[in-house]
Amino acid sequence: MSDILTKDDLRQFGLLLINDIRKIMEDAQLREKENIHPEWLKSRAVRKLMDMSPGSLQNLRVTGKVRFKKVLGSYYYNKEDLIKLFNED
């Protein structure tokens, strides 16, 4: 066997390997972003999306217009209820 492996060969192989890993990770991230559609949204996300104050969101919760869950001190709101509520207006 007269094949000699040089440092340049290893460097090229490393660059090819890194590029392949990057492509795989980018594809995985794109697929993950497409599949993320949470059913429950945190208070902060709801306020940001709907451009409302914490008091307005609390009012929706207290009057029962939107379903919610409290987990470890954080409120989560049902996404479908929010969409229905704001599509009625």
C-alpha positions as CSV (number, residue, x, y, z in Angstrom):
1,M,0.0,0.0,0.0
2,S,1.6,3.2,-1.2
3,D,-1.2,5.5,-0.3
4,I,0.1,8.2,2.0
5,L,-2.2,10.3,4.1
6,T,-1.1,13.9,4.5
7,K,-2.1,16.7,6.8
8,D,-3.8,18.5,3.8
9,D,-5.9,15.3,3.2
10,L,-7.0,15.3,6.8
11,R,-7.8,19.0,6.7
12,Q,-9.9,18.6,3.6
13,F,-11.7,15.7,5.1
14,G,-12.4,17.7,8.2
15,L,-13.8,20.6,6.2
16,L,-16.1,18.3,4.2
17,L,-17.2,16.6,7.4
18,I,-18.0,19.9,9.1
19,N,-20.0,21.1,6.1
20,D,-22.0,17.9,6.0
21,I,-22.8,18.2,9.8
22,R,-23.8,21.9,9.3
23,K,-26.2,20.9,6.5
24,I,-27.7,18.2,8.6
25,M,-28.2,20.5,11.6
26,E,-29.7,23.3,9.4
27,D,-32.2,20.8,7.9
28,A,-33.1,19.5,11.3
29,Q,-33.7,23.1,12.6
30,L,-35.9,23.9,9.6
31,R,-38.0,20.8,10.2
32,E,-38.3,21.6,13.9
33,K,-39.4,25.1,13.2
34,E,-42.1,23.8,10.8
35,N,-43.4,21.3,13.4
36,I,-43.6,23.8,16.4
37,H,-47.2,24.9,16.9
38,P,-47.8,25.0,20.6
39,E,-51.4,24.6,21.8
40,W,-50.7,26.6,25.0
41,L,-48.9,30.0,25.0
42,K,-47.2,31.7,27.9
43,S,-48.6,35.0,29.1
44,R,-45.7,37.0,27.8
45,A,-46.0,35.5,24.3
46,V,-49.8,36.2,24.3
47,R,-49.3,39.8,25.4
48,K,-46.6,40.3,22.7
49,L,-48.7,38.7,19.9
50,M,-51.9,40.4,20.8
51,D,-50.3,43.7,21.9
52,M,-52.2,43.8,25.2
53,S,-51.4,44.7,28.8
54,P,-51.1,42.2,31.6
55,G,-54.3,43.6,33.1
56,S,-56.3,43.0,29.9
57,L,-55.0,39.4,29.7
58,Q,-55.9,38.9,33.3
59,N,-59.4,40.2,32.6
60,L,-59.9,37.6,29.8
61,R,-58.7,34.9,32.2
62,V,-61.0,36.0,35.1
63,T,-64.1,36.4,33.0
64,G,-63.6,32.9,31.5
65,K,-63.3,34.0,27.9
66,V,-60.0,32.2,27.5
67,R,-59.0,28.8,29.0
68,F,-55.8,28.8,31.0
69,K,-53.5,26.6,33.0
70,K,-51.2,27.7,35.8
71,V,-48.0,25.7,36.0
72,L,-45.4,26.6,38.6
73,G,-46.5,30.2,38.8
74,S,-46.8,30.8,35.1
75,Y,-50.0,31.1,33.2
76,Y,-50.5,29.4,29.9
77,Y,-53.4,30.3,27.6
78,N,-55.1,28.2,25.0
79,K,-54.2,29.3,21.5
80,E,-57.5,28.2,19.8
81,D,-59.5,30.3,22.3
82,L,-57.4,33.4,21.6
83,I,-57.8,33.0,17.9
84,K,-61.6,32.5,18.2
85,L,-61.9,35.4,20.5
86,F,-60.1,37.9,18.3
87,N,-61.6,36.6,15.1
88,E,-65.1,37.4,16.4
89,D,-64.3,41.1,16.7
